[in-house]
Amino acid sequence: MRRPVPILLVLLSAAALAEQFELNAPVPENARKVAEHRFRSPTDFEGTMKFYKTALPAKEYPRKNICNQPGVKALHIPNTSGKGGWEGLNIYEANEEVRIYVVPADGSAKKKGKKAPASSAK
């Protein structure tokens, strides 16, 4: 008789990778929310990228460098699946901190201070 334990362990470990979601985008476990859609990663940049290598494979979610300054690492992962309320993720390291920003998809973010124009009935 085969033992289903190894398969079960793989499934459980994959599910445990991202116990947090913001707008249906995966966020590393134990990441602290610091503002709306913004998180502080519990690991360094390489550890954070290791998480996203598994959670969002580069083959399906290509990475794009968004910063070219000394001492700053930053990249963008677009939501190529189109599922969820997120357009992409910005992951950056500065001042020895790694932050994650979940970029809301158009229409899913709260628009502050502006209301949609009222339609006029004719």
Backbone hydrogen bonds in HBPLUS format (Angstrom, degrees):
<---DONOR---> <-ACCEPTOR-->    atom                        ^
c    i                          cat <-CA-CA->   ^        H-A-AA   ^      H-
h    n   atom  resd res      DA  || num        DHA   H-A  angle D-A-AA Bond
n    s   type  num  typ     dist DA aas  dist angle  dist       angle   num
A0008-LEU N   A0004-PRO O   3.04 MM   4  6.22 160.8  2.08 155.7 161.9     1
A0009-LEU N   A0005-VAL O   2.88 MM   4  6.10 156.0  1.93 158.0 164.6     2
A0010-VAL N   A0006-PRO O   3.07 MM   4  6.31 155.6  2.13 146.9 152.6     3
A0011-LEU N   A0007-ILE O   3.05 MM   4  6.31 163.1  2.08 151.3 155.5     4
A0012-LEU N   A0008-LEU O   2.90 MM   4  6.10 159.6  1.94 150.6 156.5     5
A0013-SER N   A0009-LEU O   2.89 MM   4  6.01 158.3  1.94 147.2 153.1     6
A0014-ALA N   A0010-VAL O   3.02 MM   4  6.18 155.6  2.08 147.9 154.2     7
A0015-ALA N   A0011-LEU O   3.07 MM   4  6.26 154.5  2.14 143.9 150.8     8
A0016-ALA N   A0012-LEU O   2.94 MM   4  6.10 144.2  2.07 142.7 152.8     9
A0017-LEU N   A0014-ALA O   3.33 MM   3  5.33 148.2  2.43  96.2 105.1    10
A0027-VAL N   A0020-GLN O   3.13 MM   7  5.31 155.5  2.19 139.1 134.7    11
A0022-GLU N   A0025-ALA O   2.96 MM   3  5.18 154.3  2.02 141.7 148.3    12
A0025-ALA N   A0022-GLU O   2.92 MM   3  5.18 162.2  1.95 112.0 117.9    13
A0085-GLY N   A0023-LEU O   3.10 MM  62  4.86 138.6  2.28 125.8 136.5    14
A0031-ALA N   A0028-PRO O   3.12 MM   3  5.58 148.1  2.22 135.8 133.1    15
A0032-ARG N   A0040-ARG O   3.04 MM   8  5.18 147.1  2.15 149.4 147.9    16
A0040-ARG N   A0032-ARG O   2.78 MM   8  5.18 152.9  1.85 145.9 154.9    17
A0034-VAL N   A0038-ARG O   2.94 MM   4  5.69 159.6  1.98 134.2 141.0    18
A0038-ARG N   A0035-ALA O   3.03 MM   3  5.01 170.8  2.04 121.3 121.5    19
A0102-VAL N   A0037-HIS O   2.89 MM  65  5.21 167.8  1.91 158.0 161.6    20
A0039-PHE N   A0100-ILE O   2.83 MM  61  5.06 155.1  1.89 149.7 157.0    21
A0100-ILE N   A0039-PHE O   2.84 MM  61  5.06 157.6  1.89 143.1 147.3    22
A0041-SER N   A0098-VAL O   2.85 MM  57  5.42 161.0  1.88 147.3 153.4    23
A0048-THR N   A0044-ASP O   2.93 MM   4  6.16 155.3  1.99 154.1 161.5    24
A0049-MET N   A0045-PHE O   2.89 MM   4  6.13 157.5  1.94 150.1 156.4    25
A0050-LYS N   A0046-GLU O   2.92 MM   4  6.11 141.6  2.07 139.6 150.3    26
A0051-PHE N   A0047-GLY O   3.12 MM   4  6.42 150.5  2.21 141.2 147.9    27
A0052-TYR N   A0048-THR O   3.08 MM   4  6.47 161.3  2.11 149.2 153.4    28
A0053-LYS N   A0049-MET O   2.80 MM   4  5.93 136.0  2.00 140.7 152.9    29
A0054-THR N   A0051-PHE O   3.15 MM   3  5.50 133.3  2.37 103.8 114.9    30
A0055-ALA N   A0051-PHE O   2.88 MM   4  6.12 171.5  1.88 155.0 157.9    31
A0056-LEU N   A0052-TYR O   2.81 MM   4  5.18 155.4  1.87 127.7 136.0    32
A0060-GLU N   A0057-PRO O   3.02 MM   3  5.62 135.7  2.22 114.0 124.1    33
A0061-TYR N   A0057-PRO O   2.79 MM   4  5.87 152.1  1.87 151.9 160.6    34
A0064-LYS N   A0076-HIS O   2.97 MM  12  5.18 142.8  2.11 144.2 154.5    35
A0076-HIS N   A0064-LYS O   2.77 MM  12  5.18 156.0  1.83 145.9 153.6    36
A0066-ILE N   A0074-ALA O   3.10 MM   8  5.61 167.6  2.12 123.0 126.7    37
A0072-VAL N   A0069-GLN O   3.22 MM   3  5.58 159.9  2.27 133.9 132.1    38
A0073-LYS N   A0093-GLU O   3.23 MM  20  5.16 157.4  2.29 138.1 144.7    39
A0093-GLU N   A0073-LYS O   2.72 MM  20  5.16 154.8  1.79 151.4 157.6    40
A0075-LEU N   A0091-ILE O   2.90 MM  16  5.51 153.8  1.97 153.1 161.8    41
A0091-ILE N   A0075-LEU O   2.93 MM  16  5.51 166.8  1.95 162.5 166.9    42
A0077-ILE N   A0089-LEU O   2.85 MM  12  5.09 157.3  1.90 147.2 154.8    43
A0089-LEU N   A0077-ILE O   2.82 MM  12  5.09 148.6  1.91 135.5 146.0    44
A0079-ASN N   A0087-GLU O   2.87 MM   8  5.32 162.0  1.90 138.7 132.7    45
A0105-ALA N   A0085-GLY O   2.95 MM  20  5.29 167.0  1.97 123.0 122.0    46
A0087-GLU N   A0103-VAL O   2.63 MM  16  5.40 160.3  1.67 155.4 162.4    47
A0103-VAL N   A0088-GLY O   2.79 MM  15  5.16 152.2  1.87 149.2 155.6    48
A0090-ASN N   A0101-TYR O   2.87 MM  11  5.05 162.7  1.90 148.3 154.3    49
A0101-TYR N   A0090-ASN O   2.80 MM  11  5.05 161.7  1.84 151.4 157.3    50
A0092-TYR N   A0099-ARG O   3.01 MM   7  5.47 163.4  2.04 152.8 158.0    51
A0099-ARG N   A0092-TYR O   2.82 MM   7  5.47 163.3  1.85 164.6 168.7    52
A0094-ALA N   A0097-GLU O   3.02 MM   3  5.53 148.4  2.12 152.9 159.9    53
A0097-GLU N   A0094-ALA O   3.09 MM   3  5.53 146.4  2.21 112.1 120.9    54
A0108-SER N   A0105-ALA O   2.98 MM   3  5.56 165.8  2.00 136.9 140.3    55
